[in-house]
Amino acid sequence: MAESFWQFAYLIAAVLIILSIKWLNSPATARRGVQAGQVGMLFAVIGTLLRHEIVSYEWIAGGLVLGSLIGAPLAYLMPMTALPQLTALSHAFGAFAAALVGTAEYYHKTPTGFVMGALVIETLLGYLTATASVMAFGKLQEIVPTRPMTYKGQNFVNLLLFAFAIVLAGWVIEGSAPAWAFPAFSGLSLLFGVLLILPIGGGDMPTVIALLNSYAGMAAAAMGFALNNKLLIIAGALNAASGFILSVIMCKAMNRSFTNVLFGAFGQVQQASASAASAKPVRSASAEDAASILAGSRKVIIVPGYGMAVAQAQHKIRELTDMLVKRGVDVQFAIHPVAGRMPGHMNVLLAEADISYERLKEMEEINSDFGEADVALVVGANDVVNPAARHDTASPIYGMPILDVDKAHTVMVIKRSMNPGFAGIDNELYYSDRTLMLFGDAKQFVSEIVKELPKAA
């Protein structure tokens, strides 16, 4: 009876996980997708607990309590603006669990042939993803410097260490490796995860997080082969494929390759450019000026960026949106694929502030509307609105698809200072005759606009 039930539970879990990924494709069905994934994982856990291989539940119960004590506070106390950090930690925990299972299986059973190959891949990807995800968390949280940390010959050293790890892996799979080979292989895998993230700038974390998600999925699929668990193979393969596809989308959105993201040390501030830009004139405006312009507009497009997330200004943006809509203004939001610190970051923050999904438009859908907009209000975005991406062949962001905010009749940019974005280059949008710079904290400045708007004619 128990044997039949866990197989049935695994089948239900696999179907629900597939449906979950399908429904997560659309904001309108995303909540349903999350719920389906949760129920699917519940079936998977229950089915696993009923398998005949389990002879004692004491350690499992202890792990459940410990995991709950860690996971519940993380979920409830972590602010929505820190969702990328939470995602990175989740990848680290999942990948580390897979690596530990692989390590335990190695010493417990010492398998051979195909199973040993799957186990080695599981361990390599698990340890690598665990430390890389912790490093990504550190960069997102700014515990670790967000700038690329490089030294001469870094890529060569990294590849040499990785090649040595692969040699050890082959030795372990072959079966004649000494006792020290597997611990050395595991240690190199952990080290390579750290070294992989050091030269990557904080602005590239959207792509890195998606790629680490793919690695974690591959580790889970390999674990499924090592344990002969079909559900792990299905779920892991789905996770790996979706993460890889998302990484490709992110790279395309930045007009960059995987090698450039992983080894390009993208994001070094160009001091000469920044100092030369300081001499250029800019036009600034007050909250009263901004409120007057917005009040007289018919169409406003708001462009959110990471600065909005840092300031936690999404609720004030919603308040401003509601006031403008009541005045009859058409308000839309333009979402760039790499805005924020992870894919969908802006969508999640705006949805959390109860801004209607219908107002959130992807770049391809809304770019043609900027020419008809009276105002493009940029809130904390930088490189994704830099016109240099279209024409400056010397720019590191040349060719990157951007939001065409400079085509709006008036552009207003809320920004703390003139500091460059993660690409480390000056933004020529700020010096346009159509642009007004609104200097200050995004939340505070939008609050002031909200106060001034009822007074505007």
DAFEN-V148365 format. One record per residue. N is the residue number from 1. SS is DSSP state (A for helix, B for strand, O for the rest). PSI is psi in radians with two decimals (NA if undefined). D_LAST is the distance of its C-alpha to the last C-alpha in Angstrom with 1 decimal. Layout:
n=N ss=SS psi=PSI d_last=D_LAST
n=N ss=SS psi=PSI d_last=D_LAST
//
This chain:
n=1 ss=O psi=-0.85 d_last=74.2
n=2 ss=A psi=-0.67 d_last=72.1
n=3 ss=A psi=-0.77 d_last=72.7
n=4 ss=A psi=-0.66 d_last=71.4
n=5 ss=A psi=-0.76 d_last=68.3
n=6 ss=A psi=-0.57 d_last=67.1
n=7 ss=A psi=-0.72 d_last=67.5
n=8 ss=A psi=-0.73 d_last=65.5
n=9 ss=A psi=-0.70 d_last=62.9
n=10 ss=A psi=-0.68 d_last=62.6
n=11 ss=A psi=-0.84 d_last=62.2
n=12 ss=A psi=-0.75 d_last=59.3
n=13 ss=A psi=-0.77 d_last=57.7
n=14 ss=A psi=-0.76 d_last=58.0
n=15 ss=A psi=-0.77 d_last=56.4
n=16 ss=A psi=-0.61 d_last=53.5
n=17 ss=A psi=-0.70 d_last=52.9
n=18 ss=A psi=-0.79 d_last=52.8
n=19 ss=A psi=-0.61 d_last=50.4
n=20 ss=A psi=-0.83 d_last=48.2
n=21 ss=A psi=-0.67 d_last=47.8
n=22 ss=A psi=-0.85 d_last=47.1
n=23 ss=A psi=-0.44 d_last=44.4
n=24 ss=O psi=-0.13 d_last=42.8
n=25 ss=O psi=-0.34 d_last=41.9
n=26 ss=O psi=2.37 d_last=38.9
n=27 ss=O psi=-0.56 d_last=36.1
n=28 ss=O psi=-0.50 d_last=36.5
n=29 ss=O psi=0.13 d_last=40.2
n=30 ss=A psi=-0.71 d_last=40.1
n=31 ss=A psi=-0.73 d_last=40.5
n=32 ss=A psi=-0.67 d_last=43.5
n=33 ss=A psi=-0.75 d_last=44.9
n=34 ss=A psi=-0.77 d_last=44.8
n=35 ss=A psi=-0.71 d_last=46.5
n=36 ss=A psi=-0.71 d_last=49.1
n=37 ss=A psi=-0.70 d_last=49.9
n=38 ss=A psi=-0.80 d_last=50.3
n=39 ss=A psi=-0.69 d_last=52.7
n=40 ss=A psi=-0.76 d_last=54.5
n=41 ss=A psi=-0.58 d_last=55.1
n=42 ss=A psi=-0.79 d_last=56.3
n=43 ss=A psi=-0.69 d_last=58.9
n=44 ss=A psi=-0.75 d_last=59.9
n=45 ss=A psi=-0.80 d_last=60.5
n=46 ss=A psi=-0.77 d_last=62.4
n=47 ss=A psi=-0.70 d_last=64.5
n=48 ss=A psi=-0.70 d_last=65.4
n=49 ss=A psi=-0.34 d_last=66.5
n=50 ss=O psi=0.01 d_last=68.9
n=51 ss=O psi=2.59 d_last=70.6
n=52 ss=O psi=-0.31 d_last=74.3
n=53 ss=O psi=-0.37 d_last=74.0
n=54 ss=O psi=2.12 d_last=72.3
n=55 ss=O psi=-0.22 d_last=75.1
n=56 ss=O psi=2.45 d_last=73.2
n=57 ss=O psi=0.01 d_last=69.8
n=58 ss=A psi=-0.88 d_last=69.8
n=59 ss=A psi=-0.61 d_last=68.2
n=60 ss=A psi=-0.77 d_last=65.7
n=61 ss=A psi=-0.72 d_last=64.7
n=62 ss=A psi=-0.75 d_last=64.4
n=63 ss=A psi=-0.66 d_last=62.2
n=64 ss=A psi=-0.76 d_last=60.0
n=65 ss=A psi=-0.81 d_last=59.5
n=66 ss=A psi=-0.79 d_last=58.9
n=67 ss=A psi=-0.67 d_last=56.4
n=68 ss=A psi=-0.68 d_last=54.5
n=69 ss=A psi=-0.50 d_last=54.3
n=70 ss=A psi=-0.80 d_last=52.8
n=71 ss=A psi=-0.73 d_last=50.7
n=72 ss=A psi=-0.85 d_last=49.0
n=73 ss=A psi=-0.66 d_last=47.5
n=74 ss=A psi=-0.77 d_last=46.3
n=75 ss=A psi=-0.70 d_last=44.6
n=76 ss=A psi=-0.54 d_last=43.0
n=77 ss=A psi=-0.40 d_last=42.2
n=78 ss=O psi=2.12 d_last=41.1
n=79 ss=O psi=2.73 d_last=37.3
n=80 ss=A psi=-0.52 d_last=35.7
n=81 ss=A psi=-0.34 d_last=34.6
n=82 ss=A psi=0.35 d_last=38.4
n=83 ss=A psi=-0.69 d_last=39.4
n=84 ss=A psi=-0.70 d_last=40.9
n=85 ss=A psi=-0.73 d_last=43.2
n=86 ss=A psi=-0.69 d_last=44.3
n=87 ss=A psi=-0.75 d_last=45.1
n=88 ss=A psi=-0.74 d_last=47.1
n=89 ss=A psi=-0.67 d_last=49.1
n=90 ss=A psi=-0.74 d_last=49.7
n=91 ss=A psi=-0.73 d_last=51.2
n=92 ss=A psi=-0.81 d_last=53.3
n=93 ss=A psi=-0.82 d_last=54.7
n=94 ss=A psi=-0.77 d_last=55.5
n=95 ss=A psi=-0.69 d_last=57.1
n=96 ss=A psi=-0.65 d_last=59.1
n=97 ss=A psi=-0.75 d_last=60.4
n=98 ss=A psi=-0.74 d_last=61.6
n=99 ss=A psi=-0.69 d_last=63.3
n=100 ss=A psi=-0.66 d_last=65.0
n=101 ss=A psi=-0.75 d_last=66.3
n=102 ss=A psi=-0.73 d_last=67.7
n=103 ss=A psi=-0.75 d_last=69.4
n=104 ss=A psi=-0.72 d_last=70.9
n=105 ss=A psi=-0.62 d_last=72.2
n=106 ss=A psi=-0.84 d_last=73.7
n=107 ss=A psi=-0.42 d_last=75.8
n=108 ss=A psi=-0.75 d_last=76.5
n=109 ss=A psi=-0.40 d_last=77.7
n=110 ss=O psi=1.16 d_last=77.9
n=111 ss=O psi=3.03 d_last=77.3
n=112 ss=O psi=2.97 d_last=78.5
n=113 ss=A psi=-2.37 d_last=77.6
n=114 ss=A psi=-0.74 d_last=74.4
n=115 ss=A psi=-0.72 d_last=73.3
n=116 ss=A psi=-0.68 d_last=73.7
n=117 ss=A psi=-0.79 d_last=71.6
n=118 ss=A psi=-0.70 d_last=68.8
n=119 ss=A psi=-0.72 d_last=69.1
n=120 ss=A psi=-0.73 d_last=68.9
n=121 ss=A psi=-0.76 d_last=65.8
n=122 ss=A psi=-0.81 d_last=64.2
n=123 ss=A psi=-0.77 d_last=65.1
n=124 ss=A psi=-0.95 d_last=64.0
n=125 ss=A psi=-0.60 d_last=60.5
n=126 ss=A psi=-0.90 d_last=60.1
n=127 ss=A psi=-0.75 d_last=60.8
n=128 ss=A psi=-0.83 d_last=59.0
n=129 ss=A psi=-0.61 d_last=55.8
n=130 ss=A psi=-0.92 d_last=56.1
n=131 ss=A psi=-0.61 d_last=56.1
n=132 ss=A psi=-0.69 d_last=53.6
n=133 ss=A psi=-0.65 d_last=51.1
n=134 ss=A psi=-0.70 d_last=51.6
n=135 ss=A psi=-0.70 d_last=50.9
n=136 ss=A psi=-0.74 d_last=47.8
n=137 ss=A psi=-0.79 d_last=46.7
n=138 ss=A psi=-0.69 d_last=47.4
n=139 ss=A psi=-0.70 d_last=45.4
n=140 ss=A psi=-0.66 d_last=42.4
n=141 ss=O psi=-0.10 d_last=42.7
n=142 ss=O psi=0.47 d_last=43.3
n=143 ss=O psi=-0.68 d_last=46.7
n=144 ss=O psi=2.46 d_last=48.2
n=145 ss=O psi=2.31 d_last=46.7
n=146 ss=O psi=-0.31 d_last=44.3
n=147 ss=O psi=2.71 d_last=45.5
n=148 ss=O psi=2.30 d_last=48.4
n=149 ss=O psi=1.87 d_last=51.7
n=150 ss=O psi=2.84 d_last=54.3
n=151 ss=O psi=2.85 d_last=57.7
n=152 ss=O psi=2.30 d_last=60.1
n=153 ss=O psi=0.29 d_last=61.9
n=154 ss=A psi=-0.84 d_last=59.7
n=155 ss=A psi=-0.66 d_last=59.6
n=156 ss=A psi=-0.76 d_last=63.3
n=157 ss=A psi=-0.79 d_last=64.0
n=158 ss=A psi=-0.82 d_last=61.7
n=159 ss=A psi=-0.59 d_last=63.4
n=160 ss=A psi=-0.77 d_last=66.9
n=161 ss=A psi=-0.71 d_last=66.2
n=162 ss=A psi=-0.70 d_last=64.9
n=163 ss=A psi=-0.68 d_last=68.0
n=164 ss=A psi=-0.67 d_last=70.3
n=165 ss=A psi=-0.68 d_last=68.6
n=166 ss=A psi=-0.67 d_last=69.3
n=167 ss=A psi=-0.78 d_last=72.9
n=168 ss=A psi=-0.68 d_last=73.3
n=169 ss=A psi=-0.78 d_last=71.7
n=170 ss=A psi=-0.64 d_last=74.3
n=171 ss=A psi=-0.75 d_last=77.1
n=172 ss=A psi=-0.76 d_last=76.0
n=173 ss=A psi=-0.65 d_last=75.8
n=174 ss=A psi=-0.56 d_last=79.3
n=175 ss=O psi=-0.11 d_last=80.7
n=176 ss=O psi=0.22 d_last=82.8
n=177 ss=O psi=2.53 d_last=80.1
n=178 ss=O psi=3.03 d_last=81.2
n=179 ss=A psi=-0.51 d_last=79.6
n=180 ss=A psi=-0.23 d_last=77.2
n=181 ss=A psi=-0.80 d_last=75.6
n=182 ss=A psi=-0.79 d_last=73.2
n=183 ss=A psi=-0.65 d_last=71.9
n=184 ss=A psi=-0.72 d_last=71.5
n=185 ss=A psi=-0.76 d_last=69.7
n=186 ss=A psi=-0.73 d_last=67.3
n=187 ss=A psi=-0.72 d_last=66.7
n=188 ss=A psi=-0.63 d_last=65.9
n=189 ss=A psi=-0.77 d_last=63.5
n=190 ss=A psi=-0.77 d_last=61.6
n=191 ss=A psi=-0.71 d_last=61.6
n=192 ss=A psi=-0.58 d_last=60.4
n=193 ss=A psi=-0.70 d_last=57.3
n=194 ss=A psi=-0.85 d_last=56.4
n=195 ss=A psi=-0.49 d_last=57.2
n=196 ss=A psi=-0.62 d_last=55.3
n=197 ss=A psi=-0.47 d_last=51.9
n=198 ss=A psi=-0.80 d_last=52.4
n=199 ss=O psi=0.10 d_last=51.7
n=200 ss=O psi=2.27 d_last=48.6
n=201 ss=O psi=2.73 d_last=45.1
n=202 ss=A psi=-0.52 d_last=42.7
n=203 ss=A psi=-0.30 d_last=40.3
n=204 ss=A psi=0.08 d_last=43.1
n=205 ss=A psi=-0.54 d_last=43.4
n=206 ss=A psi=-0.80 d_last=41.7
n=207 ss=A psi=-0.70 d_last=44.7
n=208 ss=A psi=-0.74 d_last=47.2
n=209 ss=A psi=-0.75 d_last=46.2
n=210 ss=A psi=-0.69 d_last=46.6
n=211 ss=A psi=-0.69 d_last=50.0
n=212 ss=A psi=-0.58 d_last=51.2
n=213 ss=A psi=-0.70 d_last=50.4
n=214 ss=A psi=-0.75 d_last=52.7
n=215 ss=A psi=-0.77 d_last=55.4
n=216 ss=A psi=-0.67 d_last=55.3
n=217 ss=A psi=-0.72 d_last=55.7
n=218 ss=A psi=-0.65 d_last=58.7
n=219 ss=A psi=-0.72 d_last=60.2
n=220 ss=A psi=-0.70 d_last=59.9
n=221 ss=A psi=-0.73 d_last=61.4
n=222 ss=A psi=-0.66 d_last=64.3
n=223 ss=A psi=-0.62 d_last=64.8
n=224 ss=A psi=-0.71 d_last=65.1
n=225 ss=A psi=-0.69 d_last=67.9
n=226 ss=A psi=-0.59 d_last=69.6
n=227 ss=A psi=-0.01 d_last=69.6
n=228 ss=O psi=0.81 d_last=70.1
n=229 ss=O psi=1.86 d_last=66.9
n=230 ss=A psi=-0.57 d_last=65.3
n=231 ss=A psi=-0.72 d_last=62.1
n=232 ss=A psi=-0.66 d_last=61.4
n=233 ss=A psi=-0.80 d_last=62.2
n=234 ss=A psi=-0.92 d_last=59.7
n=235 ss=A psi=-0.74 d_last=56.9
n=236 ss=A psi=-0.73 d_last=57.5
n=237 ss=A psi=-0.71 d_last=57.7
n=238 ss=A psi=-0.77 d_last=54.4
n=239 ss=A psi=-0.77 d_last=52.7
n=240 ss=A psi=-0.80 d_last=54.3
n=241 ss=A psi=-0.79 d_last=53.3
n=242 ss=A psi=-0.70 d_last=49.7
n=243 ss=A psi=-0.70 d_last=49.3
n=244 ss=A psi=-0.76 d_last=50.8
n=245 ss=A psi=-0.73 d_last=48.8
n=246 ss=A psi=-0.66 d_last=45.6
n=247 ss=A psi=-0.72 d_last=46.9
n=248 ss=A psi=-0.74 d_last=47.4
n=249 ss=A psi=-0.74 d_last=43.9
n=250 ss=A psi=-0.77 d_last=42.6
n=251 ss=A psi=-0.71 d_last=44.8
n=252 ss=A psi=-0.68 d_last=43.8
n=253 ss=A psi=-0.42 d_last=40.1
n=254 ss=A psi=0.01 d_last=40.9
n=255 ss=O psi=0.79 d_last=43.5
n=256 ss=O psi=2.85 d_last=46.1
n=257 ss=O psi=2.91 d_last=49.5
n=258 ss=A psi=-0.74 d_last=51.0
n=259 ss=A psi=-0.62 d_last=53.2
n=260 ss=A psi=-0.68 d_last=50.3
n=261 ss=A psi=-0.79 d_last=48.5
n=262 ss=A psi=-0.52 d_last=51.7
n=263 ss=A psi=0.10 d_last=53.3
n=264 ss=O psi=-0.16 d_last=50.8
n=265 ss=O psi=0.88 d_last=49.6
n=266 ss=O psi=2.27 d_last=46.1
n=267 ss=O psi=0.19 d_last=43.5
n=268 ss=O psi=2.19 d_last=45.2
n=269 ss=O psi=2.29 d_last=42.7
n=270 ss=O psi=1.69 d_last=43.4
n=271 ss=A psi=-0.68 d_last=43.4
n=272 ss=A psi=-0.74 d_last=43.9
n=273 ss=A psi=-0.72 d_last=40.9
n=274 ss=A psi=-0.71 d_last=38.7
n=275 ss=A psi=-0.65 d_last=40.0
n=276 ss=A psi=-0.60 d_last=39.5
n=277 ss=A psi=-0.46 d_last=35.9
n=278 ss=O psi=-0.37 d_last=35.2
n=279 ss=O psi=-0.19 d_last=35.6
n=280 ss=O psi=2.49 d_last=32.9
n=281 ss=O psi=2.52 d_last=29.5
n=282 ss=O psi=2.72 d_last=26.4
n=283 ss=O psi=2.19 d_last=22.7
n=284 ss=B psi=2.88 d_last=21.0
n=285 ss=O psi=2.81 d_last=17.5
n=286 ss=O psi=3.00 d_last=16.1
n=287 ss=A psi=-0.61 d_last=14.4
n=288 ss=A psi=-0.74 d_last=11.3
n=289 ss=A psi=-0.80 d_last=11.6
n=290 ss=A psi=-0.74 d_last=12.3
n=291 ss=A psi=-0.70 d_last=9.4
n=292 ss=A psi=-0.74 d_last=7.0
n=293 ss=A psi=-0.77 d_last=9.6
n=294 ss=A psi=-0.67 d_last=10.2
n=295 ss=A psi=-0.53 d_last=6.9
n=296 ss=O psi=0.16 d_last=7.6
n=297 ss=O psi=2.71 d_last=11.2
n=298 ss=O psi=-0.55 d_last=13.7
n=299 ss=B psi=2.18 d_last=16.5
n=300 ss=B psi=2.30 d_last=16.8
n=301 ss=B psi=2.12 d_last=20.4
n=302 ss=B psi=2.29 d_last=21.2
n=303 ss=B psi=1.79 d_last=24.6
n=304 ss=B psi=2.64 d_last=26.3
n=305 ss=O psi=-2.98 d_last=29.3
n=306 ss=A psi=-0.52 d_last=31.7
n=307 ss=A psi=-0.58 d_last=29.4
n=308 ss=A psi=-0.71 d_last=27.4
n=309 ss=A psi=-0.76 d_last=30.7
n=310 ss=A psi=-0.75 d_last=31.8
n=311 ss=A psi=-0.17 d_last=28.7
n=312 ss=O psi=0.87 d_last=28.8
n=313 ss=O psi=0.07 d_last=25.1
n=314 ss=A psi=-0.60 d_last=25.4
n=315 ss=A psi=-0.64 d_last=24.3
n=316 ss=A psi=-0.59 d_last=21.1
n=317 ss=A psi=-0.70 d_last=20.5
n=318 ss=A psi=-0.73 d_last=21.1
n=319 ss=A psi=-0.75 d_last=18.7
n=320 ss=A psi=-0.74 d_last=15.9
n=321 ss=A psi=-0.81 d_last=17.2
n=322 ss=A psi=-0.71 d_last=17.2
n=323 ss=A psi=-0.71 d_last=13.5
n=324 ss=A psi=-0.71 d_last=12.6
n=325 ss=A psi=-0.69 d_last=15.3
n=326 ss=A psi=-0.47 d_last=14.1
n=327 ss=O psi=-0.02 d_last=10.9
n=328 ss=O psi=0.21 d_last=13.6
n=329 ss=O psi=2.39 d_last=13.8
n=330 ss=B psi=1.95 d_last=17.4
n=331 ss=B psi=2.19 d_last=18.5
n=332 ss=B psi=2.80 d_last=22.0
n=333 ss=B psi=2.29 d_last=24.2
n=334 ss=B psi=2.08 d_last=26.7
n=335 ss=B psi=2.02 d_last=29.9
n=336 ss=O psi=2.50 d_last=32.5
n=337 ss=O psi=-0.51 d_last=36.1
n=338 ss=O psi=0.39 d_last=36.8
n=339 ss=O psi=2.35 d_last=33.5
n=340 ss=O psi=-2.77 d_last=34.4
n=341 ss=O psi=0.08 d_last=38.0
n=342 ss=O psi=2.74 d_last=39.5
n=343 ss=O psi=2.26 d_last=39.1
n=344 ss=O psi=0.09 d_last=36.4
n=345 ss=A psi=-0.84 d_last=35.1
n=346 ss=A psi=-0.70 d_last=31.4
n=347 ss=A psi=-0.76 d_last=32.0
n=348 ss=A psi=-0.78 d_last=33.7
n=349 ss=A psi=-0.75 d_last=31.0
n=350 ss=A psi=-0.64 d_last=28.1
n=351 ss=A psi=-0.65 d_last=30.4
n=352 ss=A psi=-0.50 d_last=31.2
n=353 ss=O psi=0.18 d_last=27.5
n=354 ss=O psi=0.58 d_last=27.6
n=355 ss=O psi=2.29 d_last=25.5
n=356 ss=O psi=2.39 d_last=26.8
n=357 ss=A psi=-0.57 d_last=29.6
n=358 ss=A psi=-0.37 d_last=28.2
n=359 ss=A psi=-0.22 d_last=25.3
n=360 ss=B psi=2.02 d_last=27.8
n=361 ss=B psi=2.35 d_last=29.1
n=362 ss=B psi=2.83 d_last=32.0
n=363 ss=A psi=-0.84 d_last=32.0
n=364 ss=A psi=-0.53 d_last=34.1
n=365 ss=A psi=-0.57 d_last=31.9
n=366 ss=A psi=-0.23 d_last=28.5
n=367 ss=A psi=-0.64 d_last=29.4
n=368 ss=A psi=-0.19 d_last=29.2
n=369 ss=A psi=-0.24 d_last=25.6
n=370 ss=A psi=-0.59 d_last=24.2
n=371 ss=A psi=-0.38 d_last=24.5
n=372 ss=A psi=-0.07 d_last=22.0
n=373 ss=O psi=2.39 d_last=19.5
n=374 ss=O psi=-0.66 d_last=16.2
n=375 ss=B psi=2.36 d_last=16.6
n=376 ss=B psi=1.98 d_last=19.8
n=377 ss=B psi=1.89 d_last=19.3
n=378 ss=B psi=2.11 d_last=22.8
n=379 ss=B psi=1.57 d_last=23.7
n=380 ss=O psi=0.14 d_last=27.2
n=381 ss=O psi=2.72 d_last=28.8
n=382 ss=O psi=-1.49 d_last=30.9
n=383 ss=A psi=-0.51 d_last=33.9
n=384 ss=A psi=-0.05 d_last=32.7
n=385 ss=A psi=0.30 d_last=29.9
n=386 ss=O psi=1.97 d_last=32.1
n=387 ss=O psi=-0.30 d_last=32.7
n=388 ss=A psi=-0.43 d_last=36.1
n=389 ss=A psi=-0.37 d_last=37.4
n=390 ss=A psi=-0.62 d_last=37.4
n=391 ss=A psi=-0.33 d_last=39.2
n=392 ss=O psi=1.72 d_last=40.7
n=393 ss=O psi=-0.32 d_last=44.2
n=394 ss=O psi=-0.16 d_last=45.0
n=395 ss=O psi=2.47 d_last=42.2
n=396 ss=O psi=-0.27 d_last=43.4
n=397 ss=O psi=0.21 d_last=40.6
n=398 ss=O psi=2.30 d_last=41.4
n=399 ss=O psi=-0.19 d_last=41.5
n=400 ss=O psi=2.23 d_last=39.5
n=401 ss=O psi=2.29 d_last=37.0
n=402 ss=O psi=2.91 d_last=33.5
n=403 ss=O psi=2.27 d_last=30.0
n=404 ss=O psi=0.93 d_last=28.7
n=405 ss=A psi=-0.48 d_last=25.3
n=406 ss=A psi=-0.17 d_last=25.8
n=407 ss=A psi=-0.16 d_last=25.4
n=408 ss=O psi=2.75 d_last=21.7
n=409 ss=O psi=-0.74 d_last=19.3
n=410 ss=B psi=2.37 d_last=18.0
n=411 ss=B psi=2.23 d_last=20.0
n=412 ss=B psi=2.23 d_last=19.0
n=413 ss=B psi=2.02 d_last=22.1
n=414 ss=B psi=2.09 d_last=22.3
n=415 ss=B psi=2.53 d_last=25.8
n=416 ss=O psi=-0.69 d_last=27.8
n=417 ss=O psi=-3.03 d_last=29.6
n=418 ss=O psi=0.21 d_last=30.9
n=419 ss=O psi=2.53 d_last=34.0
n=420 ss=O psi=2.90 d_last=35.2
n=421 ss=O psi=-2.86 d_last=35.4
n=422 ss=O psi=-0.38 d_last=38.7
n=423 ss=O psi=-0.22 d_last=39.9
n=424 ss=O psi=0.34 d_last=40.0
n=425 ss=O psi=2.76 d_last=38.4
n=426 ss=O psi=2.62 d_last=35.5
n=427 ss=O psi=1.93 d_last=32.5
n=428 ss=A psi=-0.25 d_last=31.7
n=429 ss=A psi=-0.59 d_last=28.3
n=430 ss=A psi=-0.33 d_last=27.1
n=431 ss=A psi=0.12 d_last=28.0
n=432 ss=O psi=2.62 d_last=26.4
n=433 ss=O psi=-0.33 d_last=24.2
n=434 ss=O psi=-0.13 d_last=21.7
n=435 ss=B psi=2.39 d_last=21.8
n=436 ss=B psi=2.21 d_last=19.8
n=437 ss=B psi=2.22 d_last=21.9
n=438 ss=B psi=1.59 d_last=20.4
n=439 ss=B psi=2.26 d_last=23.5
n=440 ss=O psi=3.06 d_last=24.3
n=441 ss=O psi=2.33 d_last=25.5
n=442 ss=A psi=-0.80 d_last=23.7
n=443 ss=A psi=-0.78 d_last=23.5
n=444 ss=A psi=-0.74 d_last=22.3
n=445 ss=A psi=-0.72 d_last=19.7
n=446 ss=A psi=-0.62 d_last=18.2
n=447 ss=A psi=-0.71 d_last=18.3
n=448 ss=A psi=-0.67 d_last=16.3
n=449 ss=A psi=-0.74 d_last=13.6
n=450 ss=A psi=-0.69 d_last=13.7
n=451 ss=A psi=-0.62 d_last=13.4
n=452 ss=A psi=-0.38 d_last=10.4
n=453 ss=A psi=-0.73 d_last=8.5
n=454 ss=O psi=-0.40 d_last=8.0
n=455 ss=O psi=-0.34 d_last=6.5
n=456 ss=O psi=2.59 d_last=3.8
n=457 ss=O psi=NA d_last=0.0
//
